Amino acid sequence: MADAVVDTVTPVPVAVVGAGPAGLMLAHLLGRAGVETIVLDTRTRHEIETTHRAGILEADAARGLVETGVSDRILLDGHEHEGVELRFGGRPYRIDFKKLVGASVWLYPQTDVFIDLAEARERDGGTVHFGVSDTEVLDITTDAPRVRWTASDGTRHEARARYVVGADGSRSMCRDLVPEGRRVRYGKEYPYAWFGVMAEAPMSAPELVYAHSEHGFALISRRTETVQRMYFQCAPDEPVDAWPDDRIWETLQARVAGEDGFRLKEGPIIEKTVLRFRSFVQEPMRWGSMTLAGDAAHTVPPTGARGLNLALHDAKVLAGVLLRALGSEGAAALADYQPRALQRVWRAQNFSYWMTRLLHTAPGDTPFDLRRRLGELDNAVGTRAGRTFLAEQYTGWPAGAHD
Ligand code: PHB
């Protein structure tokens, strides 16, 4: 296949595999600096637009979308949140981000970030091919890597690049191109998953509610005034069919119930999915002329809402590094990428792991484990240091902070 005849050959400075937030944001930032890209994705634009993902953006990331000219829709359709609520032992505790660390986050679903980025690429004349198949990435240990793909009309194409970026998500094929003996994969599986629902119901709370109960975790988020996003902890192999609406509401109500009488406003459930997750990092994030960005290099459990933010941070750091590499510095500039991206990745890995374990119950938990967890929750909300830690981690860290 590597040398088979193709219908077109296009030279381009950077070829990007994957049109999720990392790949498209990178293409957008490079495009602003006058560098052309070709972005490929096996999924159709419609498929990506209709896949529900998490929805929290750090203020810096939100500002980045507006200030780099992607779109200012987030200011109209997004919601700034200055805190979250933690509930456990039947009581609510508010973590006031603004007061504790002077920061906030934006509730703006990843699907909307994708829509904005895809529209910005179209508006700016960037090349993005959706719905491709048989993608091959070749010659990444040379300074003339190539990417080949079959377009949705069956024609075969080749991009001759100087650099290739693997931004092809949590089931990345690009990361497999780093030879087995030269890469390390760090990972952690969890003995639970999230049952995610979309409900046609009014909002139940002004801010996100992260609830821990003896029955397990629940998260109350939202999408619009009339559509709410909620999750509850379930077994990784939980059959969706075993969950009629009544049982879902009963479970969610039990997990958020408390002495304040808090109750969720109910309505028809229009979508149900079991979402499995894990913690994962592959190092190195660069091999020859290829770099990895976003979920292709690292994934986090959704509990700390870090995934999308990490992807956008990778894109920002990588855009700067690639611009230098395409300029007078050459490939040596790529050496700066991993250290600058990875510090934030491991901070986020720690926070996501910590928050996941803090709020979920695990099948083999002993009475000691359960009681100790309540002590940990009490430390997190009942001490200034605990609240400040949570607020600082949840709202992100300033870009390039090495403090
Ligand atoms: C969501 O709104 O889908 C959401 C919010 C916060 C999370 C995870 C998911 O931690």
Residues whose N, C-alpha, C, O or C-beta is under 5 A from the ligand:
A	BS01	PHB	R53 A54 G55 I56 S221 R222 R229 P302 T303 G304 A305
